[in-house]
Amino acid sequence: MLELNWKPLRPYLTAGLMALVSASVLLPATPAQAQARALPDFTDLVDQVGPSVVNIRTVEKTKAAAAGNVDEQMLEFFRRFGIPVPPNLPRTPRPDRGQSQPDEEPQPRGVGSGFILTADGFVMTNAHVVEGADEVLVTLTDKREFKARIIGADKRSDVAVVKIEASGLPAVKIGDVNRLKVGEWVMAIGSPFGLENTVTAGIVSAKQRDTGDYLPFIQTDVAINPGNSGGPLINMRGEVVGINSQIYSRSGGFQGISFSIPIDEAARVSDQLRSTGKVTRGRIGVQIDQVSKEVAESIGLGKPQGALVRGVESGAPAEKAGIEAGDIITRFEGKPIEKSSDLPRMVGNVKPGTKAVVTVFRRGSSKDLTVTIAEVEPEKPVRKASSPEPKPPVAGPAQVLGLVVSEVPDAQKKELKIKGGVKVDTAEGVAARAGLREGDVIVAIANSEVATVKDFDTALAKIDKSKPVNLLFRRGEWAQYALIRPAR
């Protein structure tokens, strides 16, 4: 039997094994291995941010006849989603004290969350958490409880600031929302269903999600339930990047989609609330709508962008600046408006009295207008156009589009603040399918302004009847585009 003597080879074998081990250590990790090592550990974040999160309970005074311990979470749910509280909602009877009840008694109203903004006791939460409360109670993680004073609440942004008399409190760190990325891990701490200091986690599902006039929400899949409202959304650096505010649900419970107010927007609101107790926003006095792809292509705008001006308020800054119904506002102070909801946010963040440059697209070309920003005021009801005296309709080339038009009475021109146009007396076929109807006033066709029926017929004669044609029309005080497609 042949026997091998390993002793002379041992130094070479040892060196080879060491080289192999070293090489394996230096090899780059596979994506799967890197992901496994990158799975987040939230324990340090909880220790870091947890003490800054508070529980908020609200109390309201009610007549003794209605006294009862209605479930606090159920009330919060009804209030948050604008559902009227059912009159037959079960209530827990209060024990008979054997004596007459006072006229008003404090009753539990709701529960929510919040977080400490400053060491001297300013706390941020949602406006709907403290709305209508006669008393606000703030409980810290060390079980200390304080009566809070409401500094201010802003319904439009759903942000509120309350103050407790304490010092040396652990304040949160504010993060940069611009650095937040879709797919990034985030964490929430709050009091869902009254369960204090509850931690949930997930990822950022989307940014700039439009669900409100002034707020582009952060969408996540972090579990948020009634009671989480007002709590912080925290990134992996331990910074607050949002306020948990809404859920998308058909049952009232979490279904995988939740929304948070970006902290930069909330911080702007809280600064104003702390300094003046209210929020001042800018306005220019226009009613706007989205720009569809078909309209954008037909008027030469290219891609669908900007805000279509459907109406201009009488005497508003927009009217004084020369903005007209039918204009498409494409830029505000040089910043592009990708979608119509961008405009109210941009204007709202400007201090009233400031002059701003607005770029509008009108009749195939762009122009800059200077507007002086006014302060937001209660919305005015839209005036309805009065019925003008009927005039006999005029038939002509417009019938090719299924239209019969006539001159616009002077009284209606004055009321609509237009120089000219043609009134639709009949809309059939392709015109009716495009959305035109009797009483509408057409002010432009194929980017050409029309003042009379003759102008309308002249413009109509020049267009290619085999291609879609755009019409700008007024319906009362509202302006919009219609795209009439040729009959097939």
Buried (B, 14 or more C-beta within 10 A) or exposed (E): EEEEEEEEEEEEEEEEEEEEEEEEEEEEEEEEEEEEEEEEEBEEBBEBBBBBBBBBBBBBEBEEEEBBEBBBBBBBBBBBEEEEEEEEEEEEEEEEEEEEEEEEBEBBBBBBBBBBBBEBBBBBBBBBBBBEBEBBBBBBBEEEEBEBEBBBBBEBBBBBBBBBEBEEBBBBEBBEBEEBEEEBBBBBBBBBBBBBBBBBBBBBBEBBBEEBEBBBBBBBBBBBBBBBBBBBBBBBEBBBBBBBBBBEBEEBBBEEBBBBBBBBBBBBBBEBBBEEEEBEBBBBBBBBBEBEEBBBBBBEBEEBBBBBBBBBBEEBBBBBBBBBBBBBBBBBEEEEBBBBBBBBBBBBEBEBEEEBEBBBBBBEEEEEBEBBBBEBEEEEEEEEBEEBEEEEBBBBBBBBBBBBBBBBBEEBBEBBEBEBBBBBBBBEBBBBBBBBEEBBBBBBBBBBBBBBBEBBBBBBEEBEEEEBBBBBBBBBBBBBBBBBEEEE
